[in-house]
């Protein structure tokens, strides 16, 4: 079963190819997703790597967490499930609205 890893503290210049090459030393890389700003498309300094198995993901964490890439020590750990965001504030489609 596939396992997703979080990779943080990346230099903005780190490429998908660099990450794929590093993580392939631990096993099969299914996907590399460098997170970018929605408006500027500039990298935000973190990524998600999907490995083909939990064992390979654990190996990658042990091999790569703390390794320096482009002058920055990577933080590599198991990705946590995305939390639901509360909408907060008023809805513009509020059925209780009075005119």
ChimeraX commands (.cxc) that place a marker at each C-alpha (Angstrom):
marker #1 position 0.00,0.00,0.00 radius 0.5
marker #1 position 1.30,3.46,-0.91 radius 0.5
marker #1 position 2.55,5.85,1.77 radius 0.5
marker #1 position 2.79,9.64,1.58 radius 0.5
marker #1 position 5.66,11.62,3.07 radius 0.5
marker #1 position 5.92,15.31,3.95 radius 0.5
marker #1 position 9.18,17.01,2.99 radius 0.5
marker #1 position 9.71,20.42,4.58 radius 0.5
marker #1 position 12.37,23.10,4.96 radius 0.5
marker #1 position 13.22,22.83,1.26 radius 0.5
marker #1 position 15.13,25.51,-0.60 radius 0.5
marker #1 position 12.87,27.19,-3.14 radius 0.5
marker #1 position 15.28,26.07,-5.86 radius 0.5
marker #1 position 14.89,22.34,-5.10 radius 0.5
marker #1 position 13.44,20.57,-8.14 radius 0.5
marker #1 position 11.14,17.60,-8.62 radius 0.5
marker #1 position 14.00,15.76,-10.32 radius 0.5
marker #1 position 16.29,16.26,-7.29 radius 0.5
marker #1 position 13.64,14.95,-4.91 radius 0.5
marker #1 position 12.77,11.98,-7.11 radius 0.5
marker #1 position 16.44,11.02,-7.42 radius 0.5
marker #1 position 17.03,11.20,-3.65 radius 0.5
marker #1 position 13.90,9.28,-2.68 radius 0.5
marker #1 position 14.43,6.58,-5.32 radius 0.5
marker #1 position 17.44,5.46,-3.28 radius 0.5
marker #1 position 14.91,4.27,-0.68 radius 0.5
marker #1 position 12.47,2.65,-3.13 radius 0.5
marker #1 position 9.87,3.29,-5.79 radius 0.5
marker #1 position 8.61,6.86,-6.01 radius 0.5
marker #1 position 5.01,6.99,-7.21 radius 0.5
marker #1 position 4.61,10.80,-7.20 radius 0.5
marker #1 position 6.43,14.02,-6.31 radius 0.5
marker #1 position 4.26,17.05,-5.58 radius 0.5
marker #1 position 6.09,20.31,-4.86 radius 0.5
marker #1 position 3.53,22.69,-3.37 radius 0.5
marker #1 position 3.34,26.07,-5.09 radius 0.5
marker #1 position 1.58,29.34,-4.35 radius 0.5
marker #1 position -1.80,29.46,-6.05 radius 0.5
marker #1 position -1.28,32.96,-7.47 radius 0.5
marker #1 position 2.45,33.27,-8.15 radius 0.5
marker #1 position 3.19,29.57,-8.81 radius 0.5
marker #1 position 6.39,30.03,-6.73 radius 0.5
marker #1 position 7.40,27.01,-4.62 radius 0.5
marker #1 position 6.34,27.26,-0.96 radius 0.5
marker #1 position 9.28,25.26,0.41 radius 0.5
marker #1 position 7.62,21.90,0.98 radius 0.5
marker #1 position 6.49,18.85,-0.96 radius 0.5
marker #1 position 4.71,15.52,-0.69 radius 0.5
marker #1 position 6.34,12.32,-1.92 radius 0.5
marker #1 position 4.29,9.17,-2.47 radius 0.5
marker #1 position 6.28,5.95,-2.04 radius 0.5
marker #1 position 5.01,2.57,-3.21 radius 0.5
marker #1 position 5.03,1.01,0.29 radius 0.5
marker #1 position 5.11,1.88,3.99 radius 0.5
marker #1 position 8.45,0.06,4.33 radius 0.5
marker #1 position 10.03,2.19,1.59 radius 0.5
marker #1 position 8.58,5.34,3.13 radius 0.5
marker #1 position 10.06,4.43,6.53 radius 0.5
marker #1 position 13.42,3.77,4.87 radius 0.5
marker #1 position 13.27,7.17,3.14 radius 0.5
marker #1 position 12.53,8.94,6.45 radius 0.5
marker #1 position 15.50,7.21,8.11 radius 0.5
marker #1 position 17.82,7.95,5.16 radius 0.5
marker #1 position 16.84,11.52,4.32 radius 0.5
marker #1 position 15.48,13.31,7.39 radius 0.5
marker #1 position 18.02,15.99,8.30 radius 0.5
marker #1 position 20.03,15.61,5.07 radius 0.5
marker #1 position 21.20,18.93,3.71 radius 0.5
marker #1 position 19.98,19.84,0.22 radius 0.5
marker #1 position 20.76,23.21,-1.33 radius 0.5
marker #1 position 22.07,24.39,2.05 radius 0.5
marker #1 position 18.98,23.42,4.08 radius 0.5
marker #1 position 18.36,20.37,6.29 radius 0.5
marker #1 position 15.25,18.55,5.04 radius 0.5
marker #1 position 12.48,17.58,7.41 radius 0.5
marker #1 position 11.04,14.27,6.23 radius 0.5
marker #1 position 8.20,12.49,8.01 radius 0.5
marker #1 position 4.96,10.67,7.40 radius 0.5
marker #1 position 2.31,13.00,6.02 radius 0.5
marker #1 position -0.67,13.60,8.27 radius 0.5
marker #1 position -4.18,13.47,6.81 radius 0.5
marker #1 position -5.47,16.85,5.71 radius 0.5
marker #1 position -7.70,18.43,8.33 radius 0.5
marker #1 position -11.07,19.84,7.38 radius 0.5
marker #1 position -11.09,23.61,7.50 radius 0.5
marker #1 position -13.99,25.32,9.17 radius 0.5
marker #1 position -15.62,27.85,6.92 radius 0.5
marker #1 position -16.15,30.40,9.67 radius 0.5
marker #1 position -17.82,33.71,9.05 radius 0.5
marker #1 position -21.15,34.31,7.37 radius 0.5
marker #1 position -22.44,32.52,4.37 radius 0.5
marker #1 position -23.58,34.74,1.51 radius 0.5
marker #1 position -26.27,32.18,0.82 radius 0.5
marker #1 position -27.85,32.48,4.28 radius 0.5
marker #1 position -31.51,31.43,4.11 radius 0.5
marker #1 position -32.26,33.33,7.36 radius 0.5
marker #1 position -31.23,36.67,5.90 radius 0.5
marker #1 position -33.86,39.45,6.09 radius 0.5
marker #1 position -34.18,42.14,3.49 radius 0.5
marker link #1:1,2 radius 0.2
marker link #1:2,3 radius 0.2
marker link #1:3,4 radius 0.2
marker link #1:4,5 radius 0.2
marker link #1:5,6 radius 0.2
marker link #1:6,7 radius 0.2
marker link #1:7,8 radius 0.2
marker link #1:8,9 radius 0.2
marker link #1:9,10 radius 0.2
marker link #1:10,11 radius 0.2
marker link #1:11,12 radius 0.2
marker link #1:12,13 radius 0.2
marker link #1:13,14 radius 0.2
marker link #1:14,15 radius 0.2
marker link #1:15,16 radius 0.2
marker link #1:16,17 radius 0.2
marker link #1:17,18 radius 0.2
marker link #1:18,19 radius 0.2
marker link #1:19,20 radius 0.2
marker link #1:20,21 radius 0.2
marker link #1:21,22 radius 0.2
marker link #1:22,23 radius 0.2
marker link #1:23,24 radius 0.2
marker link #1:24,25 radius 0.2
marker link #1:25,26 radius 0.2
marker link #1:26,27 radius 0.2
marker link #1:27,28 radius 0.2
marker link #1:28,29 radius 0.2
marker link #1:29,30 radius 0.2
marker link #1:30,31 radius 0.2
marker link #1:31,32 radius 0.2
marker link #1:32,33 radius 0.2
marker link #1:33,34 radius 0.2
marker link #1:34,35 radius 0.2
marker link #1:35,36 radius 0.2
marker link #1:36,37 radius 0.2
marker link #1:37,38 radius 0.2
marker link #1:38,39 radius 0.2
marker link #1:39,40 radius 0.2
marker link #1:40,41 radius 0.2
marker link #1:41,42 radius 0.2
marker link #1:42,43 radius 0.2
marker link #1:43,44 radius 0.2
marker link #1:44,45 radius 0.2
marker link #1:45,46 radius 0.2
marker link #1:46,47 radius 0.2
marker link #1:47,48 radius 0.2
marker link #1:48,49 radius 0.2
marker link #1:49,50 radius 0.2
marker link #1:50,51 radius 0.2
marker link #1:51,52 radius 0.2
marker link #1:52,53 radius 0.2
marker link #1:53,54 radius 0.2
marker link #1:54,55 radius 0.2
marker link #1:55,56 radius 0.2
marker link #1:56,57 radius 0.2
marker link #1:57,58 radius 0.2
marker link #1:58,59 radius 0.2
marker link #1:59,60 radius 0.2
marker link #1:60,61 radius 0.2
marker link #1:61,62 radius 0.2
marker link #1:62,63 radius 0.2
marker link #1:63,64 radius 0.2
marker link #1:64,65 radius 0.2
marker link #1:65,66 radius 0.2
marker link #1:66,67 radius 0.2
marker link #1:67,68 radius 0.2
marker link #1:68,69 radius 0.2
marker link #1:69,70 radius 0.2
marker link #1:70,71 radius 0.2
marker link #1:71,72 radius 0.2
marker link #1:72,73 radius 0.2
marker link #1:73,74 radius 0.2
marker link #1:74,75 radius 0.2
marker link #1:75,76 radius 0.2
marker link #1:76,77 radius 0.2
marker link #1:77,78 radius 0.2
marker link #1:78,79 radius 0.2
marker link #1:79,80 radius 0.2
marker link #1:80,81 radius 0.2
marker link #1:81,82 radius 0.2
marker link #1:82,83 radius 0.2
marker link #1:83,84 radius 0.2
marker link #1:84,85 radius 0.2
marker link #1:85,86 radius 0.2
marker link #1:86,87 radius 0.2
marker link #1:87,88 radius 0.2
marker link #1:88,89 radius 0.2
marker link #1:89,90 radius 0.2
marker link #1:90,91 radius 0.2
marker link #1:91,92 radius 0.2
marker link #1:92,93 radius 0.2
marker link #1:93,94 radius 0.2
marker link #1:94,95 radius 0.2
marker link #1:95,96 radius 0.2
marker link #1:96,97 radius 0.2
marker link #1:97,98 radius 0.2
marker link #1:98,99 radius 0.2
view
